[in-house]
Amino acid sequence: MRRKRREPGFDTLSIHAGQEPEPGTGAVMTPIYATSTYAQPEFGVDRGYAYARVSNPTRTALEKNLAALEGGAHGLCFASGMAAISALLGLLKAGDHVVVSDNVYGGVFRAFEGIFRNYGLAFTWTDTTDLRALEAALRPATRLLYIETPTNPVMRVTDIAGAARIARRRGVPLAVDNTFMTPVFQRPLELGADVVIHSTTKYLNGHSDSVGGALVLNDPALAEKLRFVQKTTGAVLSPFEAFLVLRGTKTLPVRMRQHEASGRAVAAFLAAHPRVKRLYYPGRKDHPNYRVHARQASGFGAMVAFDLGSLAAARRALNRFRLFTLAESLGGVESLACHPASMTHASVPEGRRNALGITPGLVRLSVGLESLEDLLADLKQALGR
Ligand code: P1T
């Protein structure tokens, strides 16, 4: 009797998926294939690689690794998260319509409104946490439903399976930016999404030393179209950067477990702090989408935002941090603090920012892997009594 082979666990995949010892030397770690081109053994024949904008073995290893982690068949890596998102929009044509979560990373708002609108695409920004509003926003010309969950920075949560059901019924592909949760905690493809988006700059790389992006999906026809955009427009991840992210994903599960333990503790500290007017963390039971998030994800992550009520209070806290570094970005081993209204979301108009909760008093933390006591002590001194 043939026994069914057991599927490897997630931690095993994170270390091994997409990677074999290099055939020539047995090098256990995937080399950085620093080459722009590949010798062809004879006219019209190649060994699977022809030109490095199209493919590179280091990048291929990472693309396979990320596909395995997200439970998808195809992975594509790009020079940044924004390059991945732009490639996705490269599938559309003038006259097409996109429904987008009203709160997304500010750079996405800037790209959609500042560049892609000029190409004749139309965008409807909707509170996708409300599935009825989401469905009402769809039009006959809608060709993409684009969500972030939880959102950057106010941590709104969209029901991925619910959105996927609506999208499928209406024949619209659903793309989910999974940067904040990573596949350790949330796997949108398994919930019915069509494309997963990552800024690998964040947790996947995990050490704040590279910029990159990825798309993961199952549908072979869609994957082929995206590969066409990738090789044609050419914003690909370099082999060196791919090596760094591969190095990062090996420790992704252990890092995420520790990030989240500290994230929860920081959120609990802030929830009890008298200076904090409002807290945004999906792992708190009073978060409006707590139940939806707990159903679709196995963790809450380490992104925490809180409102101190005024620009002066936010500025004071941000200037007083000693261990949290005042900087854009997130997902690295080191803790960062930022002011979304003037930094990551400065390109969103002020009225719109305030309506979303991205107020002058909002501070966003990326809780890193330092000793928790040190993080809490820094928060305590920065917020004051
Ligand atoms: O920075 P880049 O690798 O191009 O990724 C863009 C991006 C996409 N999606 C999400 C959810 C993001 O948070 C980002 C980038 N965000 C920051 C730089 C930030 O500080 O929020």
Residues whose N, C-alpha, C, O or C-beta is under 5 A from the ligand:
A	BS01	P1T	S80 G81 M82 Y105 N152 D177 T179 S199 T201 G212 E328 S329 L330 T344
